[in-house]
Amino acid sequence: MNFRLHFHGVSHDDEIKQSCQRLADSLKEEFPETSKFEVSLNHTGEQHEAHMHVTGKDLEVASSASGRELNDSIAEAFERVRRQLRKHHDKQIYTRRRGAHKSEPG
């Protein structure tokens, strides 16, 4: 898995890096079609922002979240990506099933 983490106006913190890596690993485990995770962390004024971009086989999703706490922003951005990946994954599975039902003689 290709994982990249960018810090913009946020101090480089190994704990945050490890936390993001664990979250990306859990998404990779749940959605094996993913191959690249890119996370950008920003701090502007009083807001922390987390932006994510995930790609894989026939897949590209992005999300962002902002808030006063960096960890909350990161968690929300990952959760939004998880929901998008789940929706994409379910759509692929159910489309295949519908196609199989249509092709059955009946």
N, C-alpha and C positions, 0 to 999 in steps of 0.2 A: 504494500500500500504506500502510496506517495502522500505524505503529510507535510504541510507547510504552515507555519505560524508566523504572522507578521505583527510586530508591535509598532504602533504609531502614537507617540505621546504617552505611552504606557511603559512603565519600567519593566525590563525583562525579568520575569519571575519564573524560576524552575517549577514551583508548585503549580502555577497556572499552566505552564507548558505541559506538565505531566497530566494535569486534569483534562486538558483539551485532547491530549493523545489518548487517554483512556476513553473519553466520550467518542472519539473517532473510531477507536478499535471496536467499541460496542456496536456502533452503526455498521461497521464493516462486517462484523460477525452476523448481525441481523440481516444485512443486505449485501450479500457477497458480490453482487454485480457492480458495486462501487469500487473505484480504483484510485481516485485522487480527492483529497480533502485540503482545502485552502481556507485558513481562518485569518482574518485581519482584526486586530483589536485597536480601537482608537479612543482617545480621551480628548474631549473638547468641552471647555467650560466645566460644568458640573456633571456632564453626561459621559458615560462610558458606552461605547458602541462595539458590537461584535457583528462582523459580516462573514458569511460562509458561502463557499462555492464548492459543490460536490459534483464530480463527473464519474462516469462509468460506461459500461456497455449500453448504448442507446439511451443514455441518461444524462441529464444535466439539471441540477436544481440549485437554487440560491436562497438565502434568507438573511435577515438582519434583525437585530434587536438592540434597544438602548435602554439605559436606566442609570440610576445613581450608583449602583454597585456593579462592578465588573463581573463578578461571578454570576450574578443574576442575569446579566446581559448574555453571557456565554451560554448559560443553561437554556435560556429562552431561544437563542439562535439555533442551538443543537436540537431542541425539541421541535422547532418549526421545520427544520430539515428532516427530522424523523417522520413527521406527519406527511410531508411531501413524498418522501421515499415510500412510505406505507401506501399512500394513495396510488403512486405509480406502480408499485409492486402488485397491489390488489387488482388494478386495472388490467395489467398484463395477464394475470392468472385467470380472471373471470372472462376476459376476451377469448382466451384459448378454450376455456370450458364451453362458452356459448358456441364457439365455432365447431367444437366436437359434437355438441348436441344437434346443431343444424345439419351436420353431415351424416348423422345416423339415420338409417331408413326408419320411417315411422309411420 
